[in-house]
Amino acid sequence: MAEPAKKVEEKKIIDEGLEMGTEKLTQDRIENVINRVLKGESGARLKAYVDTCIHCGLCSEACHYYLSQDNDPRWSPVGKVKQTLWEMIKKKGKVSPDFIKRAAEIASTECNLCKRCAMYCPFGIDIAYMMLVVRRINHLLGVTPLYIQDTAHSHAATFNQMWVKDDEWIDTLQWQEEEAQGEIPTLRIPLEKEGADIMYSVIGPEPKFQAQLIYQAAVIMDVAGVNWTMPATPGWDNSDMAMFTGDNEIMGRLKRAHFETAARLRVKKIVMGECGHAFRSVYDVGNRWLGWRMPPIPVVHAIEFYYNLLKEGRIKIAKKFEEAVTLNDPCNVSRGGGLHDKARYVVNAICESLVEMHPNREYNYCCCAGGGVINCGPPYKMKRVEGNRIKAEQLFAAKARGAKVLIAPCHNCHSGLEDINHHYGLGMEIKFIGDILYEAMEKPA
């Protein structure tokens, strides 16, 4: 296998959401919305970032887009802010409809909100927050990429991103319970059990496309003797594409439903599956939009949950996974949630050999799928994949040192890395931590 090649010439992308939204704009509406957000929603935080930035460009080398686009300054984090928010501020909202369309494309498809750049900024400026402000303006103007806007509509109508109906959700849980009983006859997936220690929460794609992950979680819970439950009502899906479109009102509705479901069941904490953006939405964004500094009910990511089960001896390993693995650190749980060392404890407990990527932990490169970018859909697939050549080179180096399996404890990472894997011909198998833990753990005879 050859080292990943450089990108080919980019084709023009036509996005109906951007095109049709732009056609409806007027100069007055653009100016009013921009000033409404800048004066009424952003406040001192944005002013501090704008006034503090000295345009030094130290954030550039942190960005996978910049590195993968041959150090083109337009792709640097500060370059993206200059092309969008700074122009809006400088011109006091007097920008054109075509400017708004281009700003939407930059903010939604050329930045993953991964926050790696903030780690290299000498002042800690959070450019991800600034790009979210741009997305918020675009949402209020009705100029959002079509595919992710459709997903936000699904959230609004059904409280889950996959339009899973209430009876389909319950049927899927019963189906996975029956499947798991073939392995452990006494196993149950308790629905609506009040007073349980844990409410287990997943994202919409699991019952729709990856129901085996619910099966595996049920086996892990049963073997560990966990007192747990899952809700039968809306509020079970912890994913949140509205957070990434700038639709803060829908985001707030989703998070309130999620926490109110857990409160109704009187659980002690929420344990969520291996998802990064959903974790971010319940501990960092959605909860704060609702006025909670911290979640009203503690939220534990699957990585920390597995860590605790192994540390406490509630899960024992029968045989470690033999093939050498490498670990992708998801932005929202490693850089954002500080779970990188616990992830390594779990991986080392269940795998014979861990080959580290470089850089790793909180400095690892983004998968280029999170931040809502992959949810902007097929029109932007090649832009996204070619925009992360640096990640392919990082994986290529890990494979050269023996790694055969890539562990990605996040759904968006999983999907984005699959695209990189196929496009660059890496030939790596991609797994969740739960996939390997389920295989390696001791189970009843």
N, C-alpha and C positions, 0 to 999 in steps of 0.2 A: 504494500500500500504506500502510495506517495504522500508526502506532506500536503496539507490542504492548499489548493491553488487560490490565487487572488480572484476577486469577484469580477464578473463580466459587467458590461454596460447595463445600467439600470433602465428598465422600461417605464413609461408613463403609466401611472395607476389611476383608473377611474373608479371613484367610490361614490355611489349614489347618495349616501348620507351626507357627504361633504358637498357634492355638486348641488343637490336639491336644496339643502339647507342654506347654502350661499346665495342662491337665486332669490331667496325671500328676504334677504337682509336690506335694511336701509341705513343710511349714515347716522340718523338720529338714534335708531335702536342700538347700533353698535356702540356709540358713544355713551348712551345711558347705561347699558349693561356693564361695560368696562368700568365706568366710574362707580356704579353701584357696588361691584365686587371690591374694587380697590379701596373705596372709602368705607363701605359698610360691613365687609366680611373679613378682609385680610388683616388690617390693624397694624400694630407695632411690630409684629414678627416680620412681615414682609418689608416694612420700611427699614428695619435694622439690617436685613440681608442686602437690600438694594444700596443702602448708604455705606455698607461696610465693604462690599466687593471692590477690590482694587484692580480687577481685570488682569491678574497675574498669569492665569492660564494653568496653574498647578493642578487644577482638576482634570485637565485634558487626558493625561496619561492613565487616569483611573477608569476612563470610559471605554467599554468594549467596542462601541460604535466607532469612536475616534481611532482606536488602534486598528480596527478591521477595515477602515476606510482610508488607510495609508496616511494617517495623521492629518486629514483634511480639517482645518479649523472650524468649518461650518458644523461638523459633527461633535465638536467638543461641548461639554456641559455649558460652559460660559457662552459659547457660540450660539447654542440653542436659546438661552435666555435673551441674548442680544437680539436674535431674530424674532422674538415673540414678546415677552413681557416688558422688556425695557423700552421697546418701541411704543407699546401701549401707554406706558407711564409718561414717556417723553412727549408724546403727542396728545396726552390727556384724552385718550380714547378716540381721537380723530384718525382712524385707520380705515382702509378700504375693505370691502367684502372679500376680495382676493387675498388680502393680507390675513384675514380671519381664517380662510380655508387653509392657507399654508401653515398658519400657527397651529391649527387643529392637527394637521398631518405631522408636524414636528413633535408636538406634545404627546400625541397618542400613539405614534408608530415609530418614533426615532429616539424615544427615551423610555426605559423600563422602570423608572423611579426606584432604581436599585440602591441608591444612596452611597454607592462606593465613592463617588466624587466627594461627598461631604467628609469622608475620612482623610482625604488628601488636601482639603482646603485649610489654609492656616487659620481661618476664622470659623471653621465649622459651618459654613453656609449650606443650608439644605436646599439644593437645587431641585430635588424631587418635590418638595413642597411648592416651589415656584412653578414647576410644570403642572402640578395639580391645580394651582390657581388659574393657569391658562386653560386647562380642561374644564374647570368650573365655568369660566367665561364662555367657552365654546358650547357647553351644554345649555346654558341659559339663552344662547343665540340659536340653538337648534342645529349646530354644525358639529356632528359627532360621527365617526366612522359607522357605517351601516350595521355591520355584524355585531359589534359590541353593544350598540344601541338596541338591537333586537333582543340581546340577552338581558339587558336592563329591563326591557318591557316584560320579559318572562318573569323576572324577579317581582315586578310590580303586580302582575296578574296572579301568580301562583306561589310567591314566596320561595321559589327555587329556580335555579337558572336553566333547568332542562325541561320545564313544563311538565314535570311528573305530577300526575293527578294523585289525590289523597289515597284512593283505593289501590293505585299502582304501587305507591310507597309501601303500604301495609302488606300487599301481596308479595313484594320483593323480600321483605324481612321474613315473612313466613316461609317463603321458598328457600331462603338461605338457611333458616333454622332447620328445615327438613333435610336439606343437603348435609348440614353439619351433624345431624343426628345419625347419619350413616357412619360417622366416625366416632362420635360420642353420643350414645343413645339418650342420655339424660340432659343434654345441652338444651338450653332455652335462650331465645332472644327476648328478654322481658320488655313488654310494651306498657307504657303508662304506669310504671311501678312507682308509687309515691314514696319518698323518703330514702331512695337509694343513695349510695355514696357518690355515684357517677352517672351523669347523663352522657352517653356516647353520641357524638355529633359528626356527620360526614358532609361532603359536598355533593351537589346534584349529579355529577357524572358517575358517582359510584353506583347508585341503584340503576342508572340508565345503561352504563357501559361496563362497569367494573364491579359487579356484585360480589365477585370472589373476595374482594377486600373486606366486605362486611362479614363474609364467612370466616375469614382468617381472624378478624378482630373478635368474633364470637368465640372461637376456639381459645384464643389467648385469654379472654376474660374468664371463660369457664375453667380452664386449667389453673389460672392464678387465683381462683376463688373470689373474684371481684363481685361486689354487690352493685349491679349496674342496671340501667334501663335505657330505652330509646323512646322518643316521643312518637305518637301516632298522628300528630297534628302538624300543620305548617309551623315552621320554626326549627325543623330538623336540619335544614340546609344552612350551613354556616358560610357558604361562599357569597361573594358580593362584587359583582361587576359594576354596580351603580357607583361604588367607591371610586372606580377607575374612569367612569364617564363624567364625573363631576356632579352627578345627581345626588347630592347630599341628603335630600329629603327622602328618597327611596332607600338610601343606605341606612338612614336612621330608623325607618320603618322595619327594615330587615333585622337590624341588631336588636331593636326593642322586642320584636317577636321572638328572637332567639333567646334572649335573657328572660323574657316573661314566661316562655315555655319551661325553662329550667326552674324558675321560681315556682311556677304552678306545680311542678313535680316535686318540689322541696328537696332537690338534690344538693349535695355539698359542693360539688364542683362539676365543671364541664370538661370532658376529655374529647379532643378532636383528632380526626385522622391526620394523615400526612399531607397537609396542605399549607403552603406558605402565606398566600394572599389572604385566606380566610382567617388565619391566626392574626395577621396584621389588622384585619378589619375589626376583630373583637377586643384586641388589647391596646390599639394605638390610634385608630381613626374613628370607627363607628361609635365606640363608647364615649369618646370625647365630644363628638357632635351632639350626643344626647345629654352632655353635661356631667358625665361620670369621668373623673380623672383616671380611675382604674375600673375594670369591669365589676359590676355589682355581685357577680358570682365568679369565683376563681376559674380561670381557663388554663388548661394544661395541654400542650401540644403532644402528639404521639411520641415524639422523641423523648421528652421528659417522662412520659408515662412508662415507656419501655425501660428507660433507665431506672426508674424507681422499682419496677417489678423485678428486674435483674439484681439490683442492689439489695433488695429485701429478701431475695431467695425465693420469691413466689413463682418465678419461671426458672427452670433449670435447662441447661443445654445438653442434649443427648449426643449430638455430633456437630462440630463446627462446619460451616460452609467451606469447601476446600479450595475453590478457584479464587485466585487473587482478585481483590476488588479495589476500586477507587471510589471516593465519596465526594459527591457534589454538595457544597454548602449552600442551601437555599438562602437567598438574600434576606427574606422576611423572618426566618427562624434562626439564622446564624448572625448576620450583621445586625439585624433588627431585634432578634430575641435572645441572643447570647447563648444558644444551645449547641454550639460547635463542639465543645469538649464532651458534653453528654452524648452527642451523636457518635463521637469516636469511642467512648466507653462501650456503647451498645454494639457498634460495628466490630470492635475488637473482641467482644464477648461472644459474638455469634459467627465470626469469620476467622479463618486461619491466617490470612495475610491481607493487610491494608496498604496499598500503594498510594501515597499522598500525591495529589495534584500540587503544582506550584504556580502561583501562590495559593494558599488555602485558608481555611477558617473564615474569619470576617473579611479577609482580603481576597477571597476567591472571586473569579469573574462571574458575572451574572449569566444565566442560561439564555438570556435574550427572549424569554417567553413570558415572564411575569410582568407585573405592572399593567396588565390589560392588553399588552401588545399582541400576544397570540390570539386573543379574543377579537381582535380587529379583522381576523379571518383570512381566507385564501388570497385576496388581492395583495396582501402584504407579506405572504409567506417567504418569497425569495429575498425580499428586502430584509426581512428579519434574519433569515439563515445566513445570508452573505454579510449581514451586519454583525455577525459574531464569529468571524473566522478565527479570532483570537482564542475563543473557547475550543474550537476544533483543534487548534494547535496545542492547546493545553492538554486535551484528552489524548491526542496523538502521542505526546511525550509520556503520559502516564501509561499508555498501552505499550510503548516501547520498553518500559521498565517492568512489564509483566502483567499489568492489570487487564483482566478479561471482562469483568462485570462492573458496570457503573451503577452505584447506588444513588438514587435521587429521591429523598424523602419529601417530595412536594409534587402535586399533580401537574402544575404548569411547567415545572422543571422537567418532569417526566416527558411531557409532550414536546417541549421545545428541544430537549436533548435528543429525542427520537428523530426529529427533523434534521438536526445537525449530524447525528450518527449516519443517517441514510445519505444525506447530500454529500458529505465528505468521505463516505466509504470507510468509516472507522471500524465497523463490524463488531461493536461491543453490545453485550446484552445489558438491558437496563431494568433494574428492579427497585421496588420499595424496600425499606427496612423490614416492614411487616411480612413481605414475601419470604425473606430469608429467616426471620425469627420463627415464623410458622414452620418452616422446613426443619430448622435446627433444634427446636425445643422438644423437651420430653412431653409425651402425651400418654393418656391411659392406654393400656394394652387393648 
